[in-house]
């Protein structure tokens, strides 16, 4: 439904059993709305009257009405865990030893612009904005890959275990890593390609979530 007109796409969402929530927010030059179907919550960016992106979101982002907090784990296992903005800034500052408030605000502006598909702001470019925009592009790319059906087909326990191991391996905050590729090795084992921002690693794991190996990609 990406690129479809919002009015037509909303009808299709309702046909599939989704209901709109009362939450929406302006993000850059678009508007983010949230839709729920049972345990599933999706965040939809609308820009110029068309759906620009559709991504799964945490249960709390759709407000009340879902099931227990275990839904958040299911979202992570489905390969759509999102690097939180605060975590992205913290990881960036940890690498560059930069705790300047203005730099962080510019990093946030660039990160959100790229994540939600806004054009690069050449007129108001700063170092922080540039670095944030590149990080936002990486995260948007990771989201698209992690949402692919064949990636989500990996066992839930395997995805959760590899996400935790990749975060530790890359020394990043929990929730930073998502699977973007999967290979069935047979005998109940899988090799998941994990994305942690711009970094990649390979995780060999059992279907039950026992990590056998974690290596750089």
Secondary structure as UniProt FT lines:
FT   TURN            2..3
FT   HELIX           6..15
FT   TURN            16..17
FT   STRAND          19..27
FT   TURN            28..29
FT   STRAND          30..37
FT   TURN            38..39
FT   STRAND          40..47
FT   TURN            48..49
FT   STRAND          50..57
FT   HELIX           59..62
FT   HELIX           70..77
FT   TURN            78..79
FT   HELIX           85..96
FT   HELIX           101..115
FT   TURN            116..117
FT   HELIX           122..124
FT   HELIX           127..146
FT   HELIX           149..152
FT   HELIX           156..169
FT   TURN            170..171
FT   TURN            174..175
FT   STRAND          177..186
FT   TURN            187..188
FT   STRAND          189..196
FT   TURN            197..198
FT   STRAND          199..206
FT   TURN            207..208
FT   STRAND          211..216
//
